[in-house]
Amino acid sequence: MPASANPLVVLTFAATDPTGGGGLQGDILTIAAFGAHPLSVITGFAVQDTSRIEGISATDGDWVADQARALLEDIPVHAFKIGRLVSVENVGEIANVLADYPDIPVVFDAELRSGNDPLADEEMLGAICELLLPLSTVVVVNAADARRLALGEDEAEDEGVEEVSSAECARRLMEMGAEHVLLTGAHEPTQQVINTLYGGGGVLRTDAWERLPGAWHGAGDTLSAALAALLAQEMDLSEAVRGAQEYTWHTLSQSWRLGMGQSIPNRFCRREDA
């Protein structure tokens, strides 16, 4: 049989998620659903179920950078996705690697909380702003985490923080170096879920989606991994953002409740719809 053409390749940096709802395993499922080949670098190991994270441990030493460089010296990569970061060292190691590949698009899923539990302290927020935002093609972030990044931990917790608009937070993140910001509205008190893509010239597109009933584990990971897979295809950014949102909405509308906690996105829905 003749050899088939090699698929596009997406490398994801993320912590493990034993449920497969999000994290490294969720990224792998999503990237594969788009016909791309996933490479993975483990930033940490989580003990969790569909309800909560019970504990998480960072990958030791320089192993994050060592994992990535071993892969990158062997396999051409077409897009990067950054997921859950477990330590300040993670941030520095990933930044050092990505700085050597400036022409490859980077999607950074800036998930800074799990429910009400913070996943990043003030030191990590500072490292992210200084080291990772300037390397990001698109930062995917909800309004609350955008405020934490744009304003800092202390100011973000002030009662008057709501007076700082989401658009202003996106502008500040781009001033810190992010090329684009996709501000998601899943956690906002709106009738529809409204997601807005910002660039240097302001709003590039706004999409409104029917707000589905229920709660999901891994929705943000699905959106950002799908976006990375589409950017690997050299798709126009605006169209890639639209396509990633559409895919994510369908994974949630056909989600599975496998455990006693949140539902898991159905990454196979794209094939079922075809």
Beta strands, then each sheet from edge to edge (+ up, - down):
strand 1: 9-14
strand 2: 37-42
strand 3: 44-48
strand 4: 53-58
strand 5: 79-82
strand 6: 106-109
strand 7: 113-114
strand 8: 117-118
strand 9: 138-142
strand 10: 180-184
strand 11: 192-199
strand 12: 202-210
sheet 1: 2+ 1+ 5+ 6+ 9+ 10+ 11- 12+
sheet 2: 3+ 4-
sheet 3: 7+ 8-
end
